[in-house]
Every structure is written in C-alpha cells, then in structure tokens.
Amino acid sequence: MKKLLLATAAGALMAGAAGAEEIKLGISLGFTGPLESMAPAMQQGAEMAMKEVSDSGLLLDGSTVVAVTGDSTCIDAAAATATVERLIASEGIKGLIGGMCSGETIASLENVAKANGIVMISPSATSPALTDIEDDGLFFRTAPSDARQGEVMAQIIADRGIETVAVTYTNNDYGKGLADSFAAAFTANGGTVTVNSAHDDGKADYSAEIAALSAAGGDALVVVGYVDQGGSGIVRGALDSGAFETFVFPDGMVGQALEDNFGSEIEGSFGQNPAAEGEGREAYLAMAETAGFDGSGAFSAEAYDAAALMLLAMAKSKSSDPAVYKEHIMDVANGPGEEILPGELAKALEIINGGGDVDYVGGTSVELVGPGESAGTFREIQFTDGKLEVVGYR
C-alpha cells in the first residue's frame, strides 16, 4: 500500500510538471536611439515582474517566464518591425512588452502583431492615434495617452503664471500628437502659442530652428522631443544663444540624462511625466533598489506593470495563448477584486488560482479605460539647484 501511495504521488507530480511551460515574453525597446538612456531601467522593470512570477511557481502548473529582448531603435519603424518579427517567428514569444515610441509601436502592431495574434502592452507609447487604432483587442498600454498629457502640461504652465510659449516638437507621431494636444488645451485656457514647429532628430546644428523659435518669442520654450537626441540639441542651442531661459519638458525629455546634460543651466525649468504616487510606487522603488537598479526612471514601473498584467491575465484565463488571455487583461487590471501591489504577484496568483478576483494596482496605480489604456497620473518636476526634483502629482 505504501509503495502504491508513493507511486500515485510521483505520478501526480509528473503530471503537474508536464503541464508547465517555458513562456517567452518579448521586450522590444529602443536600446539604441533617442531614448536609449531610459531603456535599461524599463527592461529591468519588466524582467523583475517575470522573475517574481517564475519564482512563485504558481503560474500555469509551475510554468517559468523567460525574457527575450530586441532593439526597436525607437524611431526606425522598419527596424522595429524586423525585431518583432524575429521575436515572434524565431523565439516563439507569447506576448510583447513594447514598443517604446509611438510610431514604431504602430508599425509593429499593424505589420506584425495583428497578423500573428500577439498581445502587445506598451509601457511608453503615448500617441493619441493608438487610442482608436484597429488592434483586434491585442494592444494595451500602461502609460496614458498624450491627449491627457497635453491637458496636464497646459494646466501646469498656467498655474505658474506663464501666458505665452513657443513649442518645438520632434517630427513624428509622438511629437506632433502631443504638441497639438497641448496647443489646443493651452489656447482653450487663454494661453498663447507663438509658434508650433517641428524639428528633426540627428542634426548637428539647430541654429535655424532656434532662430525661428526666438523670433516668435514666448515666456518659455516647450520641448516635445527626446532627451538623447534633438530635444537636447534644441535646449543646448537655445541656452548658448540666449534665446530662452525657461523650458517645459514632457515625458520624452524627463530623465537622468536631462540633469546630467544641463543641471543648473536650466534652473527653474519644469515639466511632467507619467508616474503615480503612494504605496504602490514606494513598493516598486524599494524592489528596484534591492534588485540593483533605479526604479524611478521614466516608464520603468510602467514596464513592470505591463509584464505583470500579461502574466496575471494568463493565470486568469488558464492559458498562455494570446487569443485566450487577451480577453482577461482588463479583468485583472480593474476592480472588483483584492488590490495587488508590486511584490505581491505570488499573492495575486494564489487568489486567481483559487477562483478569486484581483485588482492590479501595481507601481503606477493601474486603471485601464476605454480600449485598454491607462487613465493616467503624472508627476510634476522642476529643476532646483541643478537637480530634477518631484514637486507634485496631477
């Protein structure tokens, strides 16, 4: 009888192990290009969620999660598409954290992900064009749309008593979408946009653009650009020529590189980027510190949340098939259910496996609305004594 019981137990363990998978998730970010300084902390955030779930042993009969990375370049749609094609065809990913920038995200979704039925959750693509895109229910994002950011930026500027601004934007979907959203909100609030003009990335000299912006004038210059590319080139040119002293920085400019590049030269300048406050944010920052990286980097927490949502949806649907689990991402993201913070993914899996519901809050106060995008909270920053400091949340 004892031998029979041992044999039965061993058989049960083997059956459980047989149901386990090695689930590959792709990470497509701009490891080179205009936001390359932000990509490492985003990757580390996503991988931290994957490790947390793997270590729990509670996902789909003990399945493990493996990250497979690819360089989207952030701005080269063809390169991003090729990267995602490789991740799907050669690596066999079951979901994609990415893209990073809006244009390459749109290209990857329309050209590759839809055709292959792969779920994408972007931590940082913010173009309003992604709100209504035909995505077959496959696309979600944990960063809010720039339609919302434009309104927040307009209010922050108005609250500081600035009535006239010049706007320069990087010449792509992200730049134009946010610049237009901001301009509409700012003028509706009684402000004046003296000029709203594009700049191209990758130029060595922005003197012509600076001259046009200076001629138009304004109490501040809104730089809708990339901190590792033309955005910083514009700021440098404006400072060297004395055209502007105060700058307004949206999300693509808010990073450590901005402080490193300019520091006290942009004293009093300010801006905003998506980030939440509260217990979830603090829990994420502490986890990142333990893991050996800076979790306060732009979109790092959003990347953790993107991976977590994908994996919890798999647990909820009892499947790693994107065609199946895509229907449950909104379920785990929103209430009703027990609130789940960073570091509590094992707890979430226990609840789901027991037939319960979870409300994933994560590191960014996740609440998905409409076609699967974040309702959005922004942190307001300013430069004081050469340092980027957080002064509030909107």
C-alpha positions as CSV (number, residue, x, y, z in Angstrom):
1,M,0.0,0.0,0.0
2,K,2.9,2.4,0.9
3,K,4.5,1.7,-2.5
4,L,1.2,2.3,-4.2
5,L,0.7,5.7,-2.5
6,L,4.3,6.8,-3.4
7,A,3.8,5.8,-7.0
8,T,0.5,7.7,-7.1
9,A,2.1,10.8,-5.6
10,A,5.0,10.6,-8.1
11,G,2.6,10.3,-10.9
12,A,0.7,13.4,-9.8
13,L,3.9,15.4,-9.6
14,M,4.9,14.3,-13.1
15,A,1.5,15.2,-14.4
16,G,1.8,18.7,-12.9
17,A,5.3,19.1,-14.3
18,A,4.1,18.0,-17.7
19,G,1.6,21.0,-17.7
20,A,4.4,23.5,-17.1
21,E,5.8,25.6,-19.9
22,E,8.7,27.9,-20.6
23,I,6.8,31.1,-21.6
24,K,8.8,33.6,-23.6
25,L,7.8,37.2,-23.4
26,G,9.4,39.7,-25.8
27,I,10.8,43.1,-24.8
28,S,11.0,45.5,-27.7
29,L,12.6,48.8,-26.6
30,G,14.9,51.4,-28.0
31,F,18.2,50.2,-26.7
32,T,19.7,52.5,-29.3
33,G,18.2,55.7,-30.5
34,P,16.8,58.9,-28.9
35,L,15.6,57.3,-25.6
36,E,18.3,54.7,-25.1
37,S,19.2,56.1,-21.7
38,M,15.7,55.1,-20.5
39,A,15.5,51.6,-21.9
40,P,17.7,49.7,-19.4
41,A,15.5,50.5,-16.4
42,M,12.4,49.7,-18.4
43,Q,13.9,46.3,-19.3
44,Q,14.8,45.6,-15.7
45,G,11.4,46.5,-14.5
46,A,9.7,44.1,-16.9
47,E,12.2,41.3,-16.1
48,M,11.7,41.8,-12.4
49,A,8.0,41.0,-12.8
50,M,8.8,38.0,-14.8
51,K,11.3,36.7,-12.2
52,E,8.8,37.3,-9.4
53,V,6.2,35.2,-11.2
54,S,8.6,32.4,-12.2
55,D,10.0,32.2,-8.6
56,S,6.5,31.8,-7.2
57,G,5.9,28.6,-9.2
58,L,2.2,29.5,-9.3
59,L,1.7,30.3,-12.9
60,L,0.1,27.6,-15.1
61,D,1.2,24.5,-13.3
62,G,4.6,25.9,-12.4
63,S,5.5,27.5,-15.7
64,T,8.5,29.7,-15.9
65,V,8.8,33.0,-17.7
66,V,11.8,34.0,-19.9
67,A,12.5,37.4,-21.4
68,V,13.7,37.8,-24.9
69,T,14.9,41.3,-25.9
70,G,15.1,43.2,-29.2
71,D,16.1,46.7,-30.2
72,S,13.3,48.7,-31.7
73,T,15.6,51.7,-32.1
74,C,12.5,53.8,-31.0
75,I,12.3,55.7,-34.3
76,D,13.0,53.3,-37.1
77,A,9.7,51.5,-38.0
78,A,11.4,49.0,-40.3
79,A,13.9,48.0,-37.7
80,A,11.3,47.7,-35.1
81,T,9.1,45.6,-37.3
82,A,12.0,43.3,-38.1
83,T,12.8,42.9,-34.4
84,V,9.2,41.9,-33.6
85,E,9.1,39.5,-36.5
86,R,12.2,37.8,-35.1
87,L,10.8,37.6,-31.6
88,I,7.7,36.0,-32.8
89,A,9.0,33.7,-35.6
90,S,12.3,32.7,-34.1
91,E,11.8,33.0,-30.4
92,G,8.1,32.0,-30.2
93,I,7.1,34.7,-27.8
94,K,3.6,34.6,-26.2
95,G,3.4,38.4,-25.7
96,L,5.3,41.6,-26.2
97,I,6.2,44.4,-23.8
98,G,6.7,47.3,-26.2
99,G,7.1,49.2,-28.4
100,M,8.7,52.2,-26.8
101,C,8.0,55.1,-29.1
102,S,4.6,55.6,-30.8
103,G,5.5,55.4,-34.5
104,E,7.4,52.1,-34.2
105,T,4.7,50.7,-31.9
106,I,2.1,51.4,-34.5
107,A,4.2,49.8,-37.2
108,S,4.9,46.7,-35.1
109,L,1.2,46.3,-34.2
110,E,-0.2,46.8,-37.7
111,N,2.5,44.9,-39.6
112,V,3.4,42.0,-37.3
113,A,1.5,41.6,-34.1
114,K,-2.0,41.7,-35.5
115,A,-1.1,39.2,-38.3
116,N,0.3,36.8,-35.7
117,G,-2.3,37.4,-32.9
118,I,0.3,38.6,-30.4
119,V,-0.7,40.7,-27.4
120,M,1.3,44.0,-27.0
121,I,1.4,46.1,-23.9
122,S,3.4,49.2,-24.3
123,P,4.8,51.0,-21.2
124,S,5.6,54.2,-23.0
125,A,3.9,54.7,-26.4
126,T,1.6,57.7,-25.8
127,S,0.3,58.9,-29.2
128,P,-3.4,59.6,-29.2
129,A,-3.5,57.7,-32.5
130,L,-3.2,54.5,-30.6
131,T,-6.5,55.1,-28.8
132,D,-8.7,54.2,-31.8
133,I,-6.3,52.0,-33.8
134,E,-7.8,48.8,-35.1
135,D,-5.9,46.3,-32.9
136,D,-8.2,43.2,-32.8
137,G,-8.1,43.5,-29.0
138,L,-4.4,42.9,-28.9
139,F,-3.0,46.3,-27.8
140,F,-2.9,47.8,-24.4
141,R,-0.7,50.4,-22.7
142,T,0.2,51.3,-19.1
143,A,1.2,54.9,-20.0
144,P,-1.6,57.4,-20.5
145,S,-2.3,59.0,-23.9
146,D,-0.8,62.3,-24.8
147,A,-4.3,63.7,-25.1
148,R,-4.3,63.6,-21.3
149,Q,-0.7,64.8,-21.0
150,G,-1.4,67.8,-23.2
151,E,-4.1,68.9,-20.8
152,V,-1.9,68.4,-17.7
153,M,1.0,70.3,-19.2
154,A,-1.2,73.2,-20.2
155,Q,-2.5,73.4,-16.6
156,I,0.9,73.2,-15.0
157,I,2.1,76.1,-17.2
158,A,-0.9,78.2,-16.5
159,D,-0.6,77.6,-12.8
160,R,2.9,79.0,-12.9
161,G,1.6,82.2,-14.5
162,I,3.2,81.7,-17.9
163,E,0.9,83.1,-20.7
164,T,2.9,82.7,-23.9
165,V,5.0,79.8,-25.1
166,A,6.9,78.6,-28.2
167,V,6.6,74.9,-29.0
168,T,9.1,72.7,-30.8
169,Y,8.3,69.0,-31.4
170,T,10.2,66.0,-32.8
171,N,8.8,65.3,-36.3
172,N,6.9,62.1,-35.7
173,D,3.7,60.7,-34.4
174,Y,4.6,61.2,-30.7
175,G,5.9,64.8,-31.2
176,K,3.0,66.1,-33.3
177,G,0.3,64.3,-31.3
178,L,1.5,65.8,-28.0
179,A,2.3,69.2,-29.4
180,D,-1.2,69.5,-31.0
181,S,-2.9,68.2,-27.9
182,F,-1.0,70.7,-25.7
183,A,-1.6,73.7,-28.0
184,A,-5.4,73.0,-28.1
185,A,-5.6,72.8,-24.3
186,F,-3.3,75.8,-23.7
187,T,-5.2,78.1,-26.1
188,A,-8.5,76.9,-24.7
189,N,-7.3,78.1,-21.3
190,G,-6.5,81.5,-22.6
191,G,-2.8,81.0,-23.3
192,T,-0.9,81.9,-26.5
193,V,1.3,79.6,-28.5
194,T,3.6,81.8,-30.6
195,V,4.8,79.0,-32.8
196,N,4.3,75.3,-33.0
197,S,7.0,73.9,-35.3
198,A,8.8,70.6,-35.9
199,H,12.5,69.7,-35.6
200,D,14.3,66.6,-37.0
201,D,16.4,64.4,-34.8
202,G,20.0,63.6,-35.6
203,K,21.1,67.1,-36.6
204,A,24.5,68.6,-35.5
205,D,23.2,72.2,-35.7
206,Y,19.8,73.5,-34.6
207,S,20.6,77.2,-35.1
208,A,18.0,77.7,-37.8
209,E,15.3,76.2,-35.6
210,I,16.4,78.3,-32.6
211,A,16.3,81.5,-34.7
212,A,12.7,80.8,-35.8
213,L,11.6,80.0,-32.2
214,S,13.4,83.1,-30.8
215,A,11.8,85.3,-33.4
216,A,8.3,84.1,-32.4
217,G,9.2,84.6,-28.7
218,G,7.5,83.4,-25.6
219,D,7.9,83.3,-21.8
220,A,9.1,79.6,-22.1
221,L,10.0,77.0,-24.7
222,V,8.1,73.7,-24.7
223,V,10.4,71.0,-25.9
224,V,8.4,68.0,-27.1
225,G,11.4,65.9,-28.0
226,Y,13.8,63.1,-27.0
227,V,16.4,63.7,-24.3
228,D,19.1,61.6,-26.1
229,Q,18.5,63.3,-29.4
230,G,17.2,66.5,-31.0
231,G,15.4,67.7,-27.8
232,S,18.7,68.1,-26.0
233,G,20.2,69.7,-29.1
234,I,17.4,72.3,-29.1
235,V,17.9,73.1,-25.5
236,R,21.7,73.4,-25.9
237,G,21.2,75.8,-28.9
238,A,18.6,77.9,-27.0
239,L,20.9,78.2,-24.0
240,D,24.0,79.0,-26.0
241,S,22.2,81.7,-28.0
242,G,20.3,83.1,-25.0
243,A,17.0,82.6,-26.9
244,F,15.2,81.1,-23.9
245,E,15.9,80.6,-20.2
246,T,12.9,78.6,-19.1
247,F,12.0,75.3,-20.6
248,V,9.0,73.0,-20.3
249,F,9.7,69.2,-20.6
250,P,7.2,66.5,-21.3
251,D,7.9,62.8,-20.8
252,G,10.3,62.2,-23.6
253,M,12.7,64.7,-22.1
254,V,12.3,63.8,-18.4
255,G,15.2,61.6,-17.4
256,Q,18.6,61.4,-15.7
257,A,20.3,62.5,-19.0
258,L,18.5,65.8,-18.8
259,E,20.0,66.5,-15.4
260,D,23.4,65.2,-16.5
261,N,23.4,67.3,-19.7
262,F,22.2,70.6,-18.3
263,G,21.9,70.7,-14.5
264,S,22.0,74.2,-13.2
265,E,21.8,75.7,-16.7
266,I,18.0,75.0,-16.7
267,E,17.3,76.2,-13.2
268,G,13.6,76.8,-12.7
269,S,12.5,74.8,-15.8
270,F,9.9,72.2,-15.2
271,G,7.7,69.5,-16.8
272,Q,5.9,66.3,-16.2
273,N,5.9,62.6,-17.0
274,P,3.6,59.6,-16.2
275,A,4.2,58.3,-12.7
276,A,2.0,57.6,-9.7
277,E,2.4,58.3,-6.0
278,G,1.5,56.2,-3.0
279,E,2.1,52.8,-1.6
280,G,2.5,51.0,-5.0
281,R,5.1,53.5,-6.2
282,E,7.1,53.2,-3.0
283,A,6.9,49.4,-3.1
284,Y,8.2,49.4,-6.6
285,L,11.1,51.7,-5.9
286,A,12.2,49.6,-2.9
287,M,12.1,46.4,-5.0
288,A,14.1,48.0,-7.7
289,E,16.7,49.2,-5.2
290,T,17.0,45.7,-3.9
291,A,17.4,44.4,-7.4
292,G,20.2,46.9,-8.1
293,F,18.7,49.5,-10.4
294,D,17.0,52.8,-10.2
295,G,13.2,52.3,-10.4
296,S,12.5,56.0,-10.6
297,G,13.5,56.1,-14.2
298,A,10.8,57.1,-16.7
299,F,8.5,54.2,-17.7
300,S,10.3,51.6,-15.6
301,A,7.3,51.0,-13.3
302,E,5.1,51.0,-16.4
303,A,7.2,48.2,-17.8
304,Y,6.9,46.1,-14.6
305,D,3.1,46.7,-14.7
306,A,2.9,45.7,-18.4
307,A,4.6,42.3,-17.7
308,A,2.6,41.7,-14.6
309,L,-0.8,42.4,-16.3
310,M,0.1,40.0,-19.1
311,L,1.1,37.2,-16.7
312,L,-1.9,37.6,-14.4
313,A,-4.2,37.5,-17.4
314,M,-2.6,34.2,-18.4
315,A,-3.3,32.9,-15.0
316,K,-6.9,34.2,-15.1
317,S,-7.6,32.5,-18.5
318,K,-5.6,29.4,-17.6
319,S,-3.7,29.8,-20.9
320,S,-0.6,31.4,-22.3
321,D,-2.3,31.6,-25.7
322,P,-2.7,35.3,-26.6
323,A,-6.0,34.7,-28.3
324,V,-7.3,33.5,-25.0
325,Y,-5.7,35.6,-22.3
326,K,-6.2,38.9,-24.1
327,E,-9.8,38.8,-23.0
328,H,-8.8,38.9,-19.3
329,I,-6.3,41.7,-19.2
330,M,-9.0,44.3,-18.4
331,D,-10.4,41.9,-15.8
332,V,-7.1,41.7,-13.7
333,A,-6.3,45.4,-14.3
334,N,-9.5,46.8,-12.8
335,G,-11.8,46.1,-9.8
336,P,-13.6,44.3,-8.3
337,G,-11.0,42.2,-6.5
338,E,-8.2,42.4,-4.0
339,E,-5.7,45.2,-4.7
340,I,-2.3,44.0,-5.8
341,L,0.9,46.0,-5.4
342,P,4.4,45.3,-6.7
343,G,5.9,42.4,-4.9
344,E,2.5,40.7,-4.4
345,L,2.3,38.8,-7.7
346,A,2.5,35.4,-5.9
347,K,-0.4,36.5,-3.7
348,A,-2.3,37.5,-6.8
349,L,-1.7,34.2,-8.4
350,E,-2.9,32.3,-5.3
351,I,-6.1,34.3,-5.4
352,I,-6.6,33.7,-9.1
353,N,-5.8,30.0,-8.9
354,G,-8.3,29.8,-6.1
355,G,-11.1,31.3,-8.2
356,G,-10.9,34.8,-6.8
357,D,-10.6,38.2,-8.4
358,V,-7.7,40.7,-8.2
359,D,-7.5,44.5,-8.9
360,Y,-3.9,45.1,-10.1
361,V,-2.8,48.5,-8.8
362,G,0.9,48.0,-9.4
363,G,3.6,50.7,-9.4
364,T,1.6,53.1,-11.5
365,S,-1.9,52.9,-10.0
366,V,-3.1,50.9,-13.0
367,E,-6.7,51.6,-14.2
368,L,-7.4,50.7,-17.8
369,V,-10.1,52.6,-19.6
370,G,-11.7,52.6,-23.0
371,P,-9.8,50.3,-25.4
372,G,-7.2,49.2,-22.8
373,E,-5.2,52.3,-21.9
374,S,-4.1,53.9,-18.7
375,A,-6.3,56.6,-17.1
376,G,-3.0,58.2,-16.1
377,T,-1.3,60.1,-13.3
378,F,1.6,62.5,-13.8
379,R,4.4,63.7,-11.6
380,E,5.3,67.3,-11.9
381,I,9.0,68.0,-11.8
382,Q,11.2,71.1,-11.7
383,F,15.0,71.9,-11.6
384,T,16.2,73.2,-8.3
385,D,19.9,73.7,-7.5
386,G,20.7,71.8,-10.7
387,K,18.7,68.7,-9.7
388,L,15.5,67.2,-11.0
389,E,13.0,67.1,-8.1
390,V,9.4,65.9,-7.9
391,V,7.1,68.8,-6.7
392,G,3.7,67.2,-7.0
393,Y,1.3,64.9,-8.8
394,R,-1.6,65.6,-11.2
